[in-house]
Structures are given as C-alpha cells and as structure tokens.
Amino acid sequence: MKREEKHVVKNKNFLAVLGRIFLFGFLVVLFAGSASAAPQVDIKELTAKVEAGDGEAQLKLGACYYQGRGIPKDYEKAVYWWKKSAEGGVPAAQYFLGACYARGNGIEKDEKKAVELYQRAAEAGFALAQFDLAMAYKSGLGGIPKCPEKAFYWTERSASQGCARAELYLGVCYTEGRGTPVDYAAAMKWYRKAADQGDTDAQICIGYQYLRGNGVDKDAEKAEEYFLSAAKNGNSAGINEFAECYLNGEFVKQDRVHAVELFRQAAENGFPEAQYRLGICYALGVGIKKDTVAAQKWLDLATANGFVPPDSDSP
C-alpha cells in the first residue's frame, strides 16, 4: 500500500466517512442552500405536493425529516418518505434510502439492501450512488464479492460526472493499479480535478506524486507547496507525512531541523500524530534542543486528542 492509499484510508476513515459527507452535502443542494444559510422550507406546501404523489416532493420531505429542517428531526419518517419516493423511481431517494440501510438510521441496518439500492440508483446515473457502489465492491459491503475492476468502473462513472471524492479515488486506482493498469499521468489528472474542487486529500496525493516524480518531474519544493496548501485548509496529514520524509531521509535529503519545523506546523494545527512526533523530538533532542517540559506538553496533548502511540517508537 503506497502513501496515497494509506493516507486516504487512514486519515479520513474513507469508507465510513464518505457517505455521511455526500448525504449531508446533497441534502443541502436539494434546497439550493448552504449548511449555514439555507432557505426556509414551506412544509405545508411541500406536504400538499407529497399528498398529490409528487416523488420529488417526497424526496425533499424525507430530507426535511432527516435534517430537522422546518420540522423535528425524525429518521424513521425520513425513511418512510424516501421509500415512497424510491418506489416511484427517484434515484436520489434510492440512494438516500440505501445510505439509511447501510448505517441503520431510522431502519434496521441491512447492508445487502443498501447495496441493492445503490445499484438501482447507480444504474440510473446518480453519481453519489455510483461511488458508494464502487466502495461496496472495494470493501465487500453486504457480502458482495470484492471486485477491483467493478470498483474502478463505477468510480470512473461517478468521477466523469464531477464527484470530487470519486475523482480522488480514481487517482488512487491509477496510482495503485487497482482494477486498472498503473498510469501516473492519469492519476495526476484526476487528483488535479479533485484538488480543483477544494479536496485537500487530493492536494496531499499530488504532493506525494511530486515527491516520487510519478507523472511529473520530481520536485520536493512543489510537493511541500501542496502539503502546505492542504494544511492551510485544515488537513495537516500531508505536512506530518512530509516531516517524516525529512526526518528519515525518504525521497528528500535528511533534514531533521526542517522535519521538526513541519511537525510543529501540523501540531499547532491540532494534528495528534504530529503532536506526538514533536514531543518525541523534544524528548530525544532530535532536530531541536532537548526539552523534557516541552516534550511532556506535546505528548500529553497528543494523548488528550486521542493519539495512541506504537508500542516502541523513536524518530
């Protein structure tokens, strides 16, 4: 497993988190608003459309119940209306209902049923369902046989519609040779597409490509630019990994002083592993003057933020 795949899975809990991101994001889009400033919903008007059998209105009413928008949050009622809408052939409702089955929200958890619904919505062209179906083939969700080729196929279908997380994972597939031959130029193309949509994981993956010279000329300074850009947008995982490179002389000339500088940036941004690494550097005097007080401060902070260190570790 290369750094790109390790990063995507380890640092973002990829399979568990993506669906929640998509579900919330698309529910916001349904009402043409943002999470912080969405327009009010006329529940009375929406209910009248629902009673007239309007499938799109059923979809939106389910979303209102799921989010608690204009009415009290109620997952079971959200599921009820999404079922109605899904039965009427609305792909988005099929996808949301599948997501509820996958998580056990408002209904008994049933991953097999979730995959069936993702399949229906995916075949109807719904991009988010296509990507979740790809992840089902990757992980074997609901007992479905794992199949890298089918995971790649559905990821590509989703990415072609502009789904940023699918674009990111398609880059990983081309980098790792998952369901398709390795193609670094294609990987870079898809990482850039995702990064252009603000995906910080994609920025980090581009950084890794520059470190190796995969699909681009090897350029450590360019790599650092992408890692720093991701960190400025709240994702310090790349800076932490880059610090490890300088610490160990991997891909770059060993420079433990610069490694400590990078660990500090990530640590001050609240990244627990970087806080731990910085504490160890202080404790051992690696790349910085030994300081047991500072070491304990950073180690305690890392622990408080949930970092569990390896059994034995040192820079």
N, C-alpha and C positions, 0 to 999 in steps of 0.2 A: 504494500500500500504506500503510494507516494504521498508527499505532503499535501497536495491538493485534496485528495480523497480523505486523508486523515483529518485535515482541517475542517472540511465541510461536515463530516460526521461528528467529530469530537467536540468541536467548538460551538456548533449550532444545534446539536441534537436533531440532526437533519430530518429524519423520518417522523419524529414526534412533533416537531415544531411547525413544519411547513404547512400542514393542513390548517392549523389554527390561524396562521398568518393569512392564508388565502381566504379562509372562511370570513374572517373579520373584514379584510380588505374589500372583498367583493360585496359583502353586505352593505358597506358604506357606499360603494359605487351604485348600488341599486337605487339609492336615494339621491344620487348626484351630489353628495356632500363629502365632507371630511370628518375624521373622527372627532375633531374639536369643534367644528362648526357645520353641523348637518341641519338641513331644513326640517321644520316640524312636519309630522305626518298627520293628515286628516284621517283618523281611524274610522270615523263614521262613513266618509266617502269610500274608503278602502273596503270597509265591510259590505257596503252596498254592491260593489263590484264583485266581491267574493261570492255573495249570495246569488249573483247572476251567473256564476260559474266561470268567471274570468281567471284563467290559470296564472297569468302574470300577477294579478292581484293576490291570489292565494300565496304565491311565492313571496310577495312583499309582506303580507300579513304574517307569514311564518317568520320572516326576518325581524319584524317588529317584536314578536314574542321572544325570539332568540336573543335580541339585544336589549329588550326592555325599552323600546323606542315608542313613546306615546301611550304605552300600556305596561303593566307589570311584567317583568321577565318571567317566562314560563316555557321551559324546553319541551315539555310534553305537548303543549299547544302548538309550538313551532313545528314539531314533528308531525302533528295532525294535519296542519295546513300544507306542509311540504309534501306529505303523502298524497294529498288531494291534487296538488299541482303536478307532482311527478307522474301520477296516474294519467294526467291529461297530456303528458308528453313534453313537459317543460324541462329541458336539460339541466338548467341551473338548480331546479328543485331536486332532481335526481341526484345531483352531486351533493347538495347540502344534506339531503336525507342520508346518503351514503356516509357522509362525514359524521353524522349523529350516530349511525350504527357502528362506525369504527371506534368512536370514543365512548359510546354508552350514554350520550347526552339525550335525556328525555325518552329513552327507549333502551331495552336490554341490548347490551353490546353483542354484535354479530358481525365479525369481520368478513365472513363469507358473503353475507348480504351486502355489506359495504362495497366489496369488490364488484359484485353483480351490478350495483347501481352506478359505480364509477364507469364500468364497461359501457352501459347504456348511454350515459352522458358523453363519454369519450367518443363513441361511435357517431354521436350526433354533432360532434365538433366542438364540444365545450373544453376549452384549453386547460382549465384547472383540473378537471376530471381526467384529462389525458395524462397530466403529470402525476396525479395521485395514482392512476392506474400503472404508470411506469414504475413508481416507487413500490407498488404492490408486487410487481414482477421482480423487482430488485430484492425485496425483503421476504417474499413468500407470504404476504399478508393473507389471512383467511385460508391458509393451506394451499393457495395457488402455487403451482410449481415455479420455482425461481427460473428466470429466463433472461439473461443479459441482452439477448437480441430483441426480445419484445420490450424490455425496459428502454432500450435505445430507441426503438421505433416510436413508442408513444412519447418519449421525451422530445424527440425531434419534431413530432407533430405539434406538441404544445409550444415548443420554442419558436416554431415557424409562425405562431400567432402572437409572439411577443411576450410570452410569460417569462419574466426575468429569472425565476428560480429554475425553470426548465433550461433556459439559455446557459445558466451557470453549470447545471449538472451535465448538459450536453458537452460543455467544455471538459468536464472531468472525464466523461466517457471517451472522448478523443485523446485525452492525455494518458488515460489508463489502459486504453484498448478494451473497454467494456462494451461488448456487443457490436463492436466495430473496430477496424484496424486503427492503430495509433496514427494520429495525424495532428502534429503540433500546430501547424498553421490553422487548421480548422478549429482546434481548441482555442487558440488565441482569438480567432474571430468571434466565437461565442462568448468567451469571457468578456471581451470588449463590449459586446451588445448588452450583456447583463450589467456591466460596470456603468455603461452609459445611462442605465435606468436607476443608478444610485446603489446598486448592490455591492456592499463593502466586501463580502466574501469573494466576489468576482475580482475586485481590486487586489485582494490578497493573492488570489490564484495567478493573476497577471504578474505580480511581484515574484512569485516562485518561478514563473516561466523566464523572466529576465535573469534570475539567479542562475538558472541552468543553461540559458541560451536555447531554449526549446521554442522553435518557431520565430524567434527573434535573436538579434545579436546579444550575447551575454553582457549584462550591464548592471552591476551591483548598485550603482547610484540611482538608476531608473527604478530598480526593484524597491529601494528604500523610499522613493517618492510615492509609490503605490501603497506601501505599507503605512506610511505616514498619513496619506490621504484617507485610508480606511480608519486609522486611529482617530483622526480629527472628526470623523463621522460616527464615533462611538464603538468601533471594532478594533481592539488592540491586540487581537490574536496574532496578526501578521508581524507586528513590531516585536512581540515576545519571541516568535519563531526566528526572526531575523537576528535578534540579540543572541539567541542560541548559536546561530551560524557564526557570528563574530567570536563568541565565547570559545567555540570548538574548532574554528578554522574550517568550517564546512562551506564550500562554494566561494568563500572570501578569505582574504588573509586574516589570520587570527589577530584580534584587537580587543582585549578584554576590557580596556577602558571604555571603548565605544560600546561594547556589549552592556556594560553597567549603565551607561547613559540611556540606552534603548530600554533596558529593563525598567529604569526609573520612569521613563515616559509612560510605559504601559502600566506600571504600578500606580502611578499618580492618577491614571485614568480609571483605576479600580479593578484592574485585571488581576485576579487572585494568584495565578501561577507566576506572573511577573513579580508580584509582591514577595512570594516565596523565594524566587531566584535571587532577587535583590537582597533579601535577608541573608541568604546563604553566602552571597558575595561579601557582604559586610562581616559576617561571622568568620570567614576564612581569609579575608583580606585579598580577594581576587578582583583585580581591576580597580580597586579602591582601598583606601586605608582601613585597616581592621577597626571595627567599632561594634562592640558587643551590645551596646544600648540600642543603636540603630538597627542592628541585626534582629534583636528581640522585638522591636517595634514592628518591623515589616513581617516577621514570621507570625506574630500574633494577629496582625491584620489579615494575612492570608488565611489563617485558620478561621478567624471570625467570618470571613467571606466564603467559607466552605471548601477551601482547598485542602485536599488530602495528599500529603507528600508521599513519594515512594518509600519503600522500606529502608533503602540506603541510597543516598543521593549526595552529589557534590558537583560543583561546576567543572 
